[in-house]
Amino acid sequence: MQHQQFFDTLESITLYDELSQFLGAIDDGLITYSYFDIVKTAGHSCGTVGGAYIMALNGLKALYPEGVPKRGEIKVDFKKEVTDDNTGVMGCVLSNLTGATTDYGFGGIPGGKFNRRALLSYGAAIATDLRLTRLDTMQEVGVNYHPQKVVNPMKILMSAIGPEATQEDKDSFGERFQEMVKTLFDNQDKVIEVI
């Protein structure tokens, strides 16, 4: 499967999933996700998918400074509603990475262990775009995402579909669009704020 080569250069995210180990799926329970894994589940790479990955990467590092994040033991709250902008897309990325779901996930085994439901919410009364909370310590971090500090995705999109778009603009759109996504990854210190 051919894809953008920069996908392979990006930092991956490793989490420990006790449920995966308990069920015998992965012996040590350690699951590593690359950005390309997320691209495959999303079906595309864009500023929203890339941004959600970057938010998770930086937020989880801050939430678990001493070790590996625990998948299924992280609450994920978004400030915006699921249908605001592309917040639902970001929620899908965070759900894939953390295991957190609204009401559709695994309900757990008898006794409630491994429950993944009600760990993902939208429209939360929080000060940041995203809040991640550890269920074991109740520590939390907030994450803001400001892609507009380095890119303008709408300008790139309009350059391919607007009335002034040339055939060359249209032909080069995919390459230019993915270069925009790469720019976000290259400038994480500017587009991501962890509180």
Backbone as a chain_set.jsonl record, in Angstrom:
{"seq": "MQHQQFFDTLESITLYDELSQFLGAIDDGLITYSYFDIVKTAGHSCGTVGGAYIMALNGLKALYPEGVPKRGEIKVDFKKEVTDDNTGVMGCVLSNLTGATTDYGFGGIPGGKFNRRALLSYGAAIATDLRLTRLDTMQEVGVNYHPQKVVNPMKILMSAIGPEATQEDKDSFGERFQEMVKTLFDNQDKVIEVI", "coords": {"N": [[0.844, -1.178, 0.0], [0.852, 1.997, -1.078], [1.859, 5.1, 0.305], [2.086, 8.35, 1.892], [5.422, 9.112, 2.525], [6.303, 10.46, 4.777], [4.65, 9.663, 6.814], [5.783, 7.413, 7.93], [7.87, 8.365, 9.4], [6.981, 9.547, 11.661], [6.377, 9.939, 15.185], [5.332, 7.172, 17.091], [2.587, 5.889, 19.119], [2.454, 4.182, 22.085], [0.523, 2.076, 24.093], [-0.657, 0.456, 27.069], [-2.87, -2.168, 27.182], [-4.863, -3.736, 29.241], [-7.108, -5.327, 28.886], [-6.737, -6.419, 26.325], [-4.552, -8.063, 26.839], [-5.671, -9.743, 28.794], [-7.636, -11.08, 27.31], [-6.056, -12.534, 25.66], [-5.205, -11.57, 23.224], [-2.966, -9.948, 22.743], [0.076, -10.725, 23.958], [1.673, -9.281, 25.937], [0.112, -7.1, 26.261], [0.819, -4.646, 25.23], [0.268, -2.149, 22.92], [1.073, -0.657, 19.918], [0.513, 2.217, 18.11], [0.774, 3.701, 14.976], [0.899, 6.793, 13.126], [0.101, 6.214, 10.568], [-1.48, 3.934, 10.999], [-3.716, 5.151, 12.134], [-4.493, 6.78, 10.027], [-5.327, 4.811, 8.251], [-7.577, 3.763, 9.602], [-9.174, 6.031, 9.704], [-9.379, 6.57, 7.056], [-8.247, 8.591, 5.656], [-5.853, 11.328, 5.575], [-5.574, 14.362, 7.182], [-5.771, 17.788, 8.374], [-7.396, 17.621, 10.601], [-7.47, 14.874, 11.405], [-4.695, 14.445, 11.673], [-4.214, 16.449, 13.559], [-5.71, 15.547, 15.772], [-4.296, 13.238, 16.376], [-1.806, 14.343, 17.069], [-2.609, 15.835, 19.284], [-3.357, 13.762, 21.019], [-0.905, 12.378, 21.258], [0.812, 14.291, 22.515], [-0.739, 14.99, 24.741], [-1.019, 12.527, 26.118], [1.641, 11.99, 26.769], [2.085, 13.995, 28.65], [0.223, 13.296, 30.562], [1.016, 10.799, 31.42], [3.821, 10.899, 32.489], [5.668, 9.223, 33.595], [5.543, 6.729, 32.442], [3.932, 4.148, 30.474], [0.879, 4.876, 28.873], [-2.41, 3.83, 29.947], [-4.552, 2.08, 28.154], [-8.057, 2.236, 27.89], [-8.388, 3.154, 30.389], [-8.63, 5.842, 30.481], [-10.259, 8.896, 30.49], [-11.915, 10.841, 28.087], [-12.64, 14.039, 27.119], [-14.307, 16.391, 25.12], [-14.525, 19.836, 24.371], [-16.195, 20.939, 22.412], [-19.31, 20.124, 20.757], [-20.21, 16.951, 19.294], [-20.95, 17.292, 16.607], [-19.964, 19.755, 15.97], [-17.874, 21.618, 13.91], [-15.282, 19.497, 13.04], [-15.281, 17.784, 15.19], [-16.274, 15.263, 15.862], [-14.773, 13.58, 14.226], [-12.267, 13.88, 15.362], [-12.88, 12.758, 17.818], [-13.248, 10.08, 17.072], [-10.622, 9.364, 16.408], [-9.327, 9.691, 18.91], [-10.783, 7.81, 20.334], [-10.068, 5.42, 19.052], [-7.387, 5.311, 19.808], [-7.353, 5.453, 22.678], [-9.36, 3.77, 23.547], [-11.623, 4.725, 24.717], [-15.156, 5.257, 24.724], [-18.468, 6.511, 23.866], [-21.439, 5.483, 24.263], [-21.304, 3.127, 22.947], [-19.269, 1.29, 23.193], [-17.317, -1.479, 24.558], [-18.89, -3.078, 27.225], [-17.739, -4.204, 29.422], [-16.642, -6.916, 31.616], [-18.427, -9.257, 33.768], [-18.972, -7.633, 36.814], [-17.974, -5.265, 36.033], [-15.371, -4.619, 35.237], [-13.055, -3.489, 32.802], [-14.802, -1.888, 31.385], [-15.632, 0.264, 28.742], [-17.407, 2.176, 28.115], [-18.981, 5.429, 28.334], [-16.677, 6.878, 28.632], [-15.958, 8.749, 26.851], [-16.799, 11.965, 25.939], [-18.713, 14.741, 24.682], [-19.169, 18.305, 24.293], [-18.379, 19.161, 26.784], [-17.993, 20.962, 29.842], [-15.389, 22.491, 29.871], [-12.17, 24.152, 29.905], [-10.358, 23.878, 27.861], [-9.667, 22.607, 24.5], [-9.613, 19.845, 24.551], [-9.749, 17.386, 27.107], [-7.928, 15.103, 28.994], [-8.21, 12.46, 31.261], [-6.811, 10.533, 33.79], [-8.016, 7.526, 35.041], [-7.06, 6.111, 37.188], [-5.655, 7.834, 38.902], [-6.987, 10.201, 38.729], [-5.779, 12.417, 37.736], [-5.461, 15.1, 35.41], [-5.088, 16.504, 32.113], [-5.189, 19.319, 29.978], [-5.659, 20.067, 26.53], [-4.99, 22.16, 23.826], [-5.533, 22.955, 20.387], [-4.102, 24.573, 17.713], [-4.074, 24.919, 14.669], [-4.095, 26.97, 12.806], [-2.018, 28.627, 13.344], [0.129, 27.898, 11.817], [-0.722, 26.881, 9.335], [-3.171, 27.085, 6.624], [-5.72, 25.359, 5.99], [-8.164, 25.679, 4.546], [-7.553, 27.545, 2.595], [-5.751, 26.102, 1.022], [-7.457, 24.061, 0.157], [-9.372, 25.557, -1.303], [-7.731, 26.424, -3.308], [-7.716, 24.335, -5.024], [-10.33, 23.808, -5.698], [-11.613, 26.169, -6.126], [-12.807, 28.98, -8.175], [-10.604, 30.056, -9.47], [-8.839, 28.023, -9.761], [-6.353, 26.203, -11.401], [-5.58, 23.574, -13.792], [-3.153, 22.519, -13.068], [-3.064, 23.276, -10.369], [-5.104, 21.662, -9.399], [-4.079, 19.118, -9.984], [-1.845, 19.025, -8.338], [-2.871, 19.156, -5.84], [-3.298, 17.062, -3.818], [-0.674, 16.415, -3.04], [0.19, 18.903, -2.077], [-1.644, 19.258, -0.043], [-1.04, 17.174, 1.757], [1.502, 17.967, 2.407], [0.866, 20.145, 3.933], [-0.268, 18.836, 6.152], [2.021, 17.53, 7.086], [3.488, 19.764, 7.835], [2.103, 20.532, 10.123], [2.786, 18.451, 11.907], [5.53, 18.903, 11.989], [5.615, 21.225, 13.394], [4.696, 20.953, 16.022], [5.185, 22.146, 18.492], [4.215, 24.674, 18.165], [1.523, 24.43, 17.401], [0.255, 22.938, 19.324], [-0.91, 23.098, 22.631], [-0.371, 22.206, 25.854], [-1.919, 21.91, 28.919]], "CA": [[0.0, 0.0, 0.0], [1.664, 3.199, -1.168], [1.352, 6.188, 1.132], [3.051, 9.417, 2.12], [6.576, 8.58, 3.239], [6.503, 11.091, 6.078], [3.888, 8.92, 7.823], [6.672, 6.429, 8.558], [8.877, 9.048, 10.211], [6.326, 10.182, 12.802], [6.43, 9.214, 16.453], [4.187, 6.294, 17.362], [2.015, 5.941, 20.464], [2.321, 2.862, 22.684], [-0.313, 2.024, 25.284], [-0.867, -0.87, 27.647], [-4.291, -2.5, 27.239], [-5.01, -4.939, 30.058], [-8.146, -6.161, 28.284], [-6.121, -7.156, 25.226], [-3.744, -9.109, 27.453], [-6.604, -10.663, 29.465], [-8.319, -11.881, 26.299], [-5.075, -13.305, 24.915], [-4.964, -11.02, 21.888], [-1.585, -9.487, 22.711], [0.656, -11.345, 25.154], [2.078, -8.347, 26.991], [-0.863, -6.015, 26.313], [1.344, -3.396, 24.678], [-0.208, -1.886, 21.56], [1.69, 0.53, 19.338], [-0.214, 2.804, 16.984], [1.472, 4.706, 14.18], [-0.04, 7.704, 12.471], [-0.437, 5.509, 9.402], [-2.591, 3.111, 11.499], [-4.871, 6.029, 12.306], [-4.904, 7.157, 8.673], [-6.078, 3.677, 7.673], [-8.908, 3.651, 10.221], [-9.941, 7.218, 9.314], [-9.556, 6.544, 5.605], [-7.561, 9.73, 5.048], [-4.981, 12.153, 6.409], [-5.908, 15.782, 7.035], [-5.437, 18.569, 9.549], [-8.2, 17.173, 11.742], [-6.956, 13.562, 11.82], [-3.342, 14.676, 12.166], [-4.298, 17.24, 14.779], [-6.18, 14.692, 16.871], [-3.171, 12.361, 16.718], [-0.82, 15.167, 17.762], [-3.18, 16.144, 20.603], [-3.251, 12.548, 21.833], [0.514, 12.117, 21.496], [1.334, 15.232, 23.497], [-1.536, 14.904, 25.955], [-0.696, 11.298, 26.832], [2.979, 12.155, 27.346], [1.953, 14.832, 29.845], [-0.609, 12.599, 31.544], [1.789, 9.649, 31.912], [5.237, 11.241, 32.316], [6.533, 8.175, 34.145], [5.44, 5.427, 31.793], [3.048, 3.841, 29.349], [-0.544, 5.132, 29.136], [-3.243, 2.633, 30.087], [-5.714, 2.121, 27.269], [-9.265, 1.806, 28.582], [-8.416, 3.784, 31.718], [-8.472, 7.27, 30.219], [-11.492, 9.594, 30.114], [-11.664, 11.815, 27.029], [-13.721, 15.033, 27.029], [-14.149, 17.469, 24.153], [-15.296, 21.037, 24.671], [-17.217, 21.12, 21.378], [-20.25, 19.031, 20.513], [-19.722, 15.989, 18.308], [-21.2, 17.767, 15.246], [-19.319, 21.051, 15.758], [-16.685, 21.494, 13.067], [-14.985, 18.081, 12.806], [-14.969, 17.222, 16.502], [-16.563, 13.828, 15.835], [-13.621, 12.907, 13.612], [-11.231, 13.847, 16.411], [-13.329, 11.781, 18.806], [-12.962, 8.73, 16.551], [-9.178, 9.13, 16.543], [-9.024, 9.493, 20.333], [-11.404, 6.551, 20.733], [-9.202, 4.335, 18.561], [-6.141, 5.269, 20.57], [-7.522, 5.272, 24.125], [-10.402, 2.798, 23.849], [-12.784, 5.422, 25.293], [-16.328, 5.407, 23.854], [-19.646, 7.125, 24.479], [-22.307, 4.414, 24.748], [-21.262, 2.007, 21.996], [-18.102, 0.438, 23.395], [-17.397, -2.695, 25.37], [-19.499, -2.812, 28.527], [-16.974, -4.822, 30.494], [-16.977, -8.274, 32.041], [-19.196, -9.195, 35.01], [-18.272, -6.881, 37.843], [-17.695, -3.95, 35.473], [-13.977, -4.404, 34.809], [-12.797, -3.271, 31.375], [-15.847, -1.076, 30.761], [-15.122, 1.359, 27.91], [-18.505, 3.118, 27.872], [-19.061, 6.68, 29.096], [-15.343, 7.439, 28.813], [-15.791, 9.757, 25.804], [-17.941, 12.884, 25.953], [-18.663, 15.97, 23.889], [-19.899, 19.4, 24.912], [-17.993, 19.214, 28.197], [-17.737, 22.295, 30.396], [-13.947, 22.534, 30.137], [-11.535, 25.367, 29.403], [-9.489, 23.553, 26.727], [-10.328, 21.854, 23.427], [-9.64, 18.433, 24.93], [-9.234, 17.054, 28.433], [-7.66, 13.689, 29.224], [-8.171, 12.194, 32.697], [-6.444, 9.175, 34.21], [-8.996, 7.009, 35.991], [-6.41, 5.564, 38.382], [-5.214, 8.91, 39.805], [-7.85, 11.35, 38.451], [-5.001, 13.525, 37.186], [-5.961, 15.479, 34.098], [-4.385, 17.514, 31.328], [-5.964, 19.946, 28.914], [-4.899, 20.233, 25.293], [-5.549, 23.037, 22.8], [-4.97, 22.736, 19.052], [-4.168, 25.824, 16.953], [-3.409, 24.705, 13.373], [-4.041, 28.222, 12.055], [-0.751, 29.305, 13.61], [1.143, 27.541, 10.807], [-1.299, 26.503, 8.031], [-4.536, 27.495, 6.319], [-6.261, 24.267, 5.172], [-9.213, 26.124, 3.629], [-6.896, 28.202, 1.455], [-5.226, 25.038, 0.158], [-8.617, 23.413, -0.463], [-9.945, 26.453, -2.314], [-6.808, 26.529, -4.444], [-7.981, 23.214, -5.932], [-11.738, 23.742, -6.115], [-12.124, 27.523, -6.363], [-12.95, 29.386, -9.583], [-9.296, 30.41, -10.04], [-7.987, 26.83, -9.772], [-5.869, 25.717, -12.697], [-5.413, 22.123, -13.806], [-1.944, 22.242, -12.291], [-3.471, 23.374, -8.964], [-5.883, 20.463, -9.093], [-3.2, 17.947, -10.038], [-0.872, 19.057, -7.241], [-3.576, 19.371, -4.574], [-3.032, 16.023, -2.817], [0.701, 16.572, -2.55], [0.237, 20.138, -1.279], [-2.459, 19.064, 1.159], [-0.287, 16.346, 2.691], [2.609, 18.8, 2.9], [0.263, 20.927, 5.003], [-0.357, 17.949, 7.325], [3.395, 17.353, 7.564], [3.856, 21.014, 8.497], [1.527, 20.483, 11.472], [3.631, 17.562, 12.704], [6.84, 19.534, 12.148], [5.462, 22.407, 14.247], [3.852, 20.601, 17.173], [5.391, 23.095, 19.589], [3.437, 25.886, 17.883], [0.09, 24.177, 17.229], [-0.286, 22.235, 20.485], [-0.706, 23.68, 23.954], [-0.771, 21.26, 26.903], [-2.108, 22.634, 30.174]], "C": [[0.889, 1.24, 0.0], [1.015, 4.315, -0.361], [2.436, 7.242, 1.263], [4.204, 8.899, 2.981], [6.766, 9.218, 4.61], [5.703, 10.402, 7.176], [4.816, 7.998, 8.628], [7.716, 7.06, 9.473], [8.293, 9.607, 11.507], [6.345, 9.296, 14.035], [5.162, 8.392, 16.659], [3.745, 6.454, 18.814], [1.843, 4.508, 20.957], [1.505, 2.963, 23.96], [-0.364, 0.587, 25.787], [-2.368, -1.085, 27.775], [-4.45, -3.827, 27.98], [-6.057, -5.884, 29.485], [-7.572, -7.016, 27.159], [-5.275, -8.311, 25.754], [-4.638, -10.177, 28.088], [-7.267, -11.605, 28.467], [-7.349, -12.691, 25.429], [-4.773, -12.784, 23.533], [-3.512, -10.598, 21.716], [-0.942, -9.893, 24.024], [0.988, -10.371, 26.27], [1.138, -7.146, 27.11], [-0.392, -4.698, 25.748], [0.933, -3.253, 23.215], [0.443, -0.597, 21.076], [0.906, 0.955, 18.105], [0.687, 3.814, 16.288], [0.425, 5.673, 13.625], [-0.674, 7.022, 11.258], [-1.574, 4.562, 9.814], [-3.856, 3.941, 11.617], [-5.394, 6.496, 10.955], [-5.741, 6.043, 8.052], [-7.461, 3.553, 8.292], [-9.784, 4.843, 9.861], [-10.251, 7.211, 7.823], [-8.873, 7.698, 4.897], [-6.652, 10.41, 6.068], [-5.321, 13.606, 6.125], [-5.503, 16.507, 8.31], [-6.206, 18.151, 10.782], [-7.676, 15.842, 12.278], [-5.551, 13.718, 12.39], [-3.353, 15.445, 13.474], [-4.735, 16.42, 15.969], [-5.06, 13.76, 17.326], [-2.121, 13.132, 17.522], [-1.318, 15.532, 19.163], [-3.044, 14.945, 21.539], [-1.799, 12.285, 22.212], [1.052, 13.003, 22.62], [0.578, 15.18, 24.816], [-1.199, 13.672, 26.778], [0.702, 11.344, 27.447], [2.9, 12.949, 28.65], [1.187, 14.11, 30.948], [0.131, 11.424, 32.18], [3.287, 9.93, 31.767], [6.178, 10.123, 32.751], [6.455, 6.859, 33.395], [4.416, 5.353, 30.694], [1.59, 4.14, 29.722], [-1.341, 3.83, 29.166], [-4.521, 2.793, 29.275], [-6.924, 1.549, 28.004], [-9.404, 2.41, 29.966], [-8.182, 5.284, 31.614], [-9.816, 7.842, 29.806], [-11.128, 10.7, 29.147], [-12.87, 12.744, 26.922], [-13.354, 16.092, 26.002], [-15.038, 18.638, 24.541], [-16.457, 21.204, 23.681], [-18.13, 19.898, 21.298], [-19.737, 18.167, 19.362], [-19.896, 16.486, 16.873], [-20.63, 19.154, 14.987], [-18.023, 20.847, 14.997], [-16.463, 20.006, 12.764], [-14.614, 17.38, 14.109], [-15.24, 15.724, 16.55], [-15.437, 13.018, 15.222], [-12.502, 12.793, 14.644], [-11.595, 12.822, 17.482], [-13.056, 10.356, 18.356], [-11.488, 8.396, 16.692], [-8.827, 8.851, 17.998], [-9.625, 8.193, 20.851], [-10.552, 5.371, 20.293], [-7.957, 4.194, 19.417], [-6.356, 4.879, 22.026], [-8.512, 4.179, 24.496], [-11.664, 3.43, 24.398], [-13.918, 5.519, 24.274], [-17.455, 6.107, 24.607], [-20.511, 6.006, 25.059], [-22.23, 3.147, 23.895], [-20.131, 1.017, 22.247], [-18.379, -0.783, 24.25], [-17.892, -2.341, 26.766], [-18.786, -3.456, 29.689], [-17.414, -6.246, 30.779], [-17.798, -8.187, 33.327], [-18.365, -8.577, 36.138], [-17.839, -5.509, 37.357], [-16.278, -3.694, 35.006], [-13.898, -4.345, 33.284], [-13.913, -2.505, 30.665], [-15.216, 0.085, 29.991], [-16.189, 2.425, 27.66], [-18.426, 4.318, 28.81], [-17.678, 7.24, 29.427], [-15.028, 8.512, 27.777], [-17.012, 10.652, 25.821], [-17.645, 14.122, 25.121], [-19.476, 17.045, 24.604], [-19.591, 19.541, 26.393], [-17.701, 20.653, 28.613], [-16.277, 22.364, 30.837], [-13.35, 23.763, 29.473], [-10.682, 25.134, 28.163], [-10.27, 22.772, 25.673], [-10.574, 20.404, 23.834], [-9.144, 18.3, 26.365], [-9.088, 15.546, 28.518], [-7.514, 13.488, 30.725], [-7.803, 10.742, 32.938], [-7.467, 8.707, 35.239], [-8.346, 6.459, 37.258], [-6.024, 6.642, 39.389], [-6.107, 10.139, 39.743], [-7.04, 12.599, 38.067], [-5.54, 13.832, 35.798], [-5.045, 16.491, 33.442], [-5.354, 18.056, 30.292], [-5.068, 20.151, 27.708], [-5.675, 21.157, 24.358], [-4.806, 22.791, 21.489], [-5.204, 23.989, 18.224], [-3.476, 25.674, 15.599], [-3.219, 25.996, 12.586], [-2.761, 29.016, 12.319], [0.293, 29.009, 12.538], [0.561, 27.201, 9.429], [-2.704, 27.098, 7.877], [-5.154, 26.43, 5.402], [-7.316, 24.72, 4.165], [-8.622, 26.808, 2.406], [-6.354, 27.158, 0.484], [-6.367, 24.333, -0.57], [-9.18, 24.272, -1.583], [-9.03, 26.605, -3.523], [-7.048, 25.421, -5.457], [-9.41, 23.197, -6.446], [-12.341, 25.109, -6.418], [-12.151, 27.876, -7.836], [-11.629, 29.723, -10.263], [-8.378, 29.198, -10.189], [-7.626, 26.416, -11.195], [-5.79, 24.189, -12.645], [-4.189, 21.721, -13.011], [-2.248, 22.301, -10.79], [-4.214, 22.113, -8.532], [-5.005, 19.224, -9.034], [-2.247, 17.876, -8.846], [-1.538, 19.135, -5.867], [-3.223, 18.348, -3.504], [-1.66, 16.155, -2.202], [0.799, 17.802, -1.654], [-0.542, 19.984, 0.023], [-1.709, 18.233, 2.198], [0.956, 17.08, 3.21], [2.111, 19.693, 4.034], [0.158, 20.094, 6.285], [1.033, 17.744, 7.918], [3.861, 18.593, 8.313], [3.309, 21.057, 9.917], [2.385, 19.612, 12.385], [5.0, 18.199, 12.975], [6.805, 20.719, 13.112], [4.566, 22.143, 15.445], [3.984, 21.6, 18.311], [4.605, 24.378, 19.403], [1.937, 25.614, 17.87], [-0.56, 23.498, 18.436], [0.09, 22.957, 21.775], [-1.246, 22.674, 24.978], [-0.788, 22.008, 28.233], [-2.345, 21.646, 31.307]], "O": [[1.597, 1.5, 0.973], [-0.207, 4.46, -0.341], [3.562, 7.053, 0.803], [3.98, 8.316, 4.042], [7.327, 8.594, 5.511], [6.037, 10.537, 8.353], [4.654, 7.829, 9.837], [8.374, 6.356, 10.239], [9.037, 10.09, 12.361], [6.332, 8.068, 13.942], [4.054, 8.874, 16.424], [4.435, 7.07, 19.625], [1.16, 3.709, 20.317], [1.757, 3.823, 24.805], [-0.145, -0.364, 25.036], [-3.062, -0.284, 28.401], [-4.205, -4.898, 27.425], [-5.915, -7.103, 29.583], [-7.885, -8.202, 27.054], [-5.28, -9.403, 25.187], [-4.388, -11.372, 27.934], [-7.44, -12.791, 28.748], [-7.781, -13.447, 24.559], [-4.145, -13.482, 22.736], [-2.899, -10.853, 20.679], [-1.371, -9.451, 25.09], [0.627, -10.603, 27.424], [1.341, -6.276, 27.958], [-1.134, -3.716, 25.782], [1.214, -4.119, 22.386], [0.371, 0.432, 21.748], [0.671, 0.168, 17.188], [1.287, 4.674, 16.932], [-0.774, 5.397, 13.656], [-1.851, 7.234, 10.965], [-2.534, 4.398, 9.061], [-4.94, 3.49, 11.246], [-6.605, 6.596, 10.758], [-6.751, 6.31, 7.401], [-8.426, 3.266, 7.583], [-10.998, 4.699, 9.724], [-11.255, 7.772, 7.383], [-8.911, 7.781, 3.669], [-6.684, 10.103, 7.259], [-5.352, 14.032, 4.97], [-4.949, 15.896, 9.224], [-5.717, 18.311, 11.9], [-7.462, 15.703, 13.483], [-5.248, 13.19, 13.46], [-2.594, 15.134, 14.391], [-4.192, 16.574, 17.063], [-4.894, 13.52, 18.522], [-1.61, 12.637, 18.527], [-0.54, 15.536, 20.117], [-2.665, 15.09, 22.702], [-1.503, 12.0, 23.372], [1.674, 12.512, 23.562], [1.175, 15.31, 25.885], [-1.102, 13.753, 28.003], [0.923, 10.796, 28.527], [3.566, 12.616, 29.63], [1.473, 14.294, 32.131], [-0.103, 11.094, 33.343], [3.957, 9.253, 30.988], [7.336, 10.075, 32.334], [7.232, 5.949, 33.683], [4.074, 6.353, 30.063], [1.12, 3.705, 30.773], [-0.992, 2.857, 28.497], [-5.436, 3.528, 29.647], [-6.832, 0.509, 28.658], [-10.413, 2.207, 30.641], [-7.624, 5.913, 32.512], [-10.448, 7.338, 28.877], [-10.15, 11.418, 29.356], [-13.987, 12.293, 26.666], [-12.244, 16.623, 26.006], [-16.17, 18.449, 24.986], [-17.565, 21.568, 24.073], [-17.769, 18.798, 21.714], [-18.921, 18.615, 18.556], [-19.09, 16.15, 16.005], [-20.795, 19.685, 13.889], [-17.185, 20.026, 15.37], [-17.373, 19.334, 12.279], [-13.751, 16.502, 14.135], [-14.508, 14.988, 17.211], [-15.173, 11.894, 15.649], [-11.872, 11.744, 14.781], [-10.73, 12.108, 17.99], [-12.674, 9.512, 19.167], [-11.136, 7.273, 17.054], [-8.114, 7.892, 18.295], [-9.039, 7.543, 21.716], [-10.336, 4.433, 21.06], [-7.524, 3.081, 19.716], [-5.612, 4.054, 22.556], [-8.513, 3.706, 25.633], [-12.68, 2.749, 24.537], [-13.684, 5.824, 23.105], [-17.399, 6.272, 25.826], [-20.337, 5.623, 26.216], [-22.999, 2.208, 24.099], [-20.052, -0.005, 21.566], [-19.519, -1.074, 24.612], [-17.379, -1.424, 27.406], [-19.19, -3.273, 30.837], [-18.423, -6.72, 30.256], [-17.854, -7.114, 33.927], [-17.218, -8.956, 36.372], [-17.392, -4.678, 38.147], [-16.007, -2.642, 34.428], [-14.6, -5.073, 32.582], [-13.948, -2.49, 29.434], [-14.368, 0.801, 30.523], [-15.903, 3.461, 27.058], [-17.887, 4.24, 29.914], [-17.524, 7.99, 30.391], [-13.958, 9.118, 27.814], [-18.139, 10.167, 25.727], [-16.493, 14.491, 24.894], [-20.355, 16.743, 25.411], [-20.436, 19.987, 27.169], [-17.216, 21.454, 27.814], [-15.973, 22.303, 32.029], [-13.96, 24.348, 28.578], [-10.318, 26.091, 27.479], [-11.392, 22.33, 25.919], [-11.604, 19.817, 23.505], [-8.233, 19.012, 26.785], [-10.001, 14.8, 28.164], [-6.797, 14.234, 31.392], [-8.404, 9.833, 32.365], [-7.75, 9.418, 36.203], [-9.005, 6.349, 38.292], [-6.058, 6.402, 40.595], [-6.01, 11.022, 40.594], [-7.571, 13.71, 38.077], [-6.016, 12.941, 35.095], [-4.325, 17.233, 34.109], [-6.225, 17.341, 29.796], [-3.867, 20.379, 27.844], [-6.868, 20.961, 24.126], [-3.619, 22.464, 21.478], [-6.342, 24.424, 18.045], [-2.402, 26.239, 15.394], [-2.288, 26.106, 11.789], [-2.458, 29.968, 11.599], [1.237, 29.779, 12.365], [1.295, 27.231, 8.441], [-3.328, 27.542, 8.841], [-5.122, 26.573, 4.18], [-7.363, 24.204, 3.048], [-9.141, 26.66, 1.3], [-6.481, 27.308, -0.731], [-6.267, 24.042, -1.762], [-9.437, 23.78, -2.682], [-9.493, 26.881, -4.63], [-6.641, 25.535, -6.613], [-9.681, 22.638, -7.508], [-13.464, 25.194, -6.916], [-11.584, 27.158, -8.66], [-11.534, 29.684, -11.49], [-7.261, 29.327, -10.689], [-8.487, 26.298, -12.067], [-5.92, 23.59, -11.577], [-4.192, 20.685, -12.347], [-1.751, 21.476, -10.024], [-3.982, 21.573, -7.45], [-5.16, 18.382, -8.15], [-1.887, 16.787, -8.399], [-0.851, 19.176, -4.846], [-2.88, 18.729, -2.384], [-1.496, 16.025, -0.988], [1.42, 17.751, -0.593], [-0.147, 20.514, 1.062], [-1.739, 18.552, 3.386], [1.403, 16.831, 4.33], [2.845, 19.965, 4.984], [0.459, 20.584, 7.373], [1.194, 17.783, 9.138], [4.558, 18.481, 9.322], [3.974, 21.563, 10.821], [2.676, 20.0, 13.517], [5.557, 18.046, 14.062], [7.849, 21.164, 13.59], [3.772, 22.997, 15.839], [3.014, 21.873, 19.017], [4.351, 25.096, 20.37], [1.153, 26.469, 18.282], [-1.785, 23.485, 18.557], [1.233, 23.366, 21.979], [-2.429, 22.336, 24.965], [0.19, 22.649, 28.619], [-2.528, 22.054, 32.453]]}, "num_chains": 1, "name": "protein.A"}
